[in-house]
Amino acid sequence: MADSRILNQEVVADLRASDSELDSLIVWLDEQTPRPGLENLGERLSDLSIDVGELRSKIASNQNEYCRNILARTDAYELIAILWTPGQDTPIHDHRGSDCAFVILDGLSTETIYELDQSGRALPVSRRIYQPGEVCAADEPDIHRISNDTDSELLNLHVYTPPLGGFRMYDAAE
Ligand SMILES: [Fe+2]
C-alpha cells in the first residue's frame, strides 16, 4: 500500500545543514508543545521555501507504491516527504487521532474528499488540485484520498501531529 522508510539520520543532518528552511522547520516543530495546532502548522508550512532539488536527491521513490520518507519523528509529530510517481494514490482514509497538514513541493496534488453513505462506503463529495506552495490540512475525522493524476512526480511534505498511529481505510461507493 505504501512504502515507509526512515531516512538515515546522517542524511537528514546533511539536508538540514544545506537547507536552512528545512532546519528551521524542524527546530520550530520541536518547540511546539504539546503539539502544533493545525492552523499554526498550515501557516508555517505555507511560508516554507524548501530546496526541493536537494530533498528529492536524498529520498526514494517506489514504482509500485507511493513512498513515505520519514525525516523526523517525536512523540508530538512526524515529518515525512511523500513521493508519488505518475498515477499513484493513497487509499481512501481518515487520520484516527492525528491532524495532518502538508505542503506541495513539486507536481500537482489531487485531494478527493469523501463522506460515508448509509452502508459505510465512501462517496466522493469534492475534489481539489493543489499547486506547489499550497497547503492542504485535514482534521482527524476527515476522509480523503491523495492522488497524482499527472504524468510527472508529485512530492509533498507532510506533518502529522501526533505521529500517525493507524488510520482507517474505506471502500469507495462508486
Ligand atoms: Fe491523509
Residues whose N, C-alpha, C, O or C-beta is under 5 A from the ligand:
A	BS01	LIG	C100
